[in-house]
Amino acid sequence: MRPLHALSALCLLGLPLACARAEGDPQPAKAAEGPVVLELFTSQGCNSCPAAEHLFSKLASSGSLADRAIVPLAFHVDYWDEQGWTDPYSLPEWTERQRL
């Protein structure tokens, strides 16, 4: 897997502001009201996940983004378990959630 760049990670985390800018749109996407839910799908066996986890942690610690509360959710997926390291926090249900 390729390492995630910051804006790619933000798009994967569901931040429309970053996705709009990543696609070359000079105007940020309009923010809806309510909290921003960040979903990070990760694994202890993933070598490109630490960069995304670091960014996720910084965003979660800030508590808000563009004056909206942040609700961070991290899910450990199980498909990296086949690479030789079994993540004790992984569940097949989290893998299925990512596929939805």
C-alpha positions as CSV (number, residue, x, y, z in Angstrom):
1,M,0.0,0.0,0.0
2,R,1.1,3.5,-0.7
3,P,1.6,5.9,2.2
4,L,-1.2,8.4,2.7
5,H,-0.5,12.1,2.2
6,A,-2.1,14.5,4.7
7,L,-4.9,15.6,2.3
8,S,-5.6,12.1,1.2
9,A,-5.8,11.0,4.8
10,L,-8.3,13.8,5.5
11,C,-10.4,12.8,2.5
12,L,-10.4,9.2,3.8
13,L,-11.3,10.6,7.2
14,G,-14.4,12.3,5.7
15,L,-13.4,15.9,5.8
16,P,-15.1,17.7,2.8
17,L,-13.0,20.8,3.4
18,A,-9.8,19.0,2.7
19,C,-11.3,16.9,-0.1
20,A,-12.4,20.0,-2.0
21,R,-8.9,21.5,-1.8
22,A,-7.3,18.2,-2.7
23,E,-9.3,18.1,-5.9
24,G,-8.1,21.6,-6.9
25,D,-11.2,23.5,-5.9
26,P,-10.1,26.9,-4.6
27,Q,-13.2,27.3,-2.5
28,P,-13.6,25.2,0.6
29,A,-16.6,22.9,0.7
30,K,-19.5,24.4,2.7
31,A,-19.5,23.1,6.3
32,A,-22.8,21.6,7.5
33,E,-23.8,22.2,11.1
34,G,-23.1,19.6,13.7
35,P,-20.0,17.6,14.5
36,V,-17.5,16.3,12.1
37,V,-17.3,12.5,12.5
38,L,-13.8,11.2,11.7
39,E,-13.5,7.5,10.9
40,L,-10.0,6.0,10.8
41,F,-9.6,2.4,9.6
42,T,-6.3,1.2,10.8
43,S,-4.3,-1.8,11.9
44,Q,-1.1,-2.5,13.9
45,G,0.1,-4.5,10.9
46,C,-0.2,-1.6,8.5
47,N,3.1,0.1,7.7
48,S,1.5,3.3,6.3
49,C,-1.1,3.7,9.1
50,P,1.2,5.5,11.6
51,A,1.2,8.7,9.6
52,A,-2.6,8.7,9.3
53,E,-2.9,7.8,13.0
54,H,-0.7,10.8,13.9
55,L,-2.8,13.2,11.9
56,F,-6.0,11.7,13.3
57,S,-4.6,12.1,16.8
58,K,-3.7,15.7,16.3
59,L,-7.2,16.5,14.9
60,A,-8.9,14.6,17.7
61,S,-6.8,16.4,20.3
62,S,-7.7,19.8,18.9
63,G,-11.4,19.0,19.6
64,S,-12.7,21.1,16.7
65,L,-12.3,21.9,13.0
66,A,-13.7,25.0,11.4
67,D,-15.7,25.7,14.6
68,R,-17.3,22.2,14.5
69,A,-16.8,19.6,17.2
70,I,-14.8,16.5,16.2
71,V,-16.0,13.0,17.0
72,P,-13.1,10.6,16.4
73,L,-13.8,6.9,15.7
74,A,-10.9,4.5,15.1
75,F,-11.6,1.0,13.8
76,H,-8.9,-1.8,13.5
77,V,-9.6,-3.8,10.4
78,D,-8.6,-7.5,10.2
79,Y,-7.3,-7.8,6.6
80,W,-3.8,-6.8,7.6
81,D,-3.7,-9.8,10.0
82,E,-2.8,-11.9,6.9
83,Q,0.5,-10.1,6.6
84,G,2.0,-11.9,9.6
85,W,1.0,-9.7,12.5
86,T,-2.3,-10.2,14.2
87,D,-3.8,-7.0,15.5
88,P,-5.5,-7.8,18.8
89,Y,-7.9,-4.9,18.3
90,S,-9.0,-5.9,14.8
91,L,-12.5,-7.2,14.1
92,P,-14.1,-8.5,10.8
93,E,-17.0,-6.2,11.6
94,W,-14.7,-3.1,11.3
95,T,-13.5,-4.4,7.9
96,E,-17.1,-4.8,6.8
97,R,-17.9,-1.2,8.0
98,Q,-15.0,0.1,5.9
99,R,-16.4,-1.7,2.8
100,L,-19.9,0.0,3.2
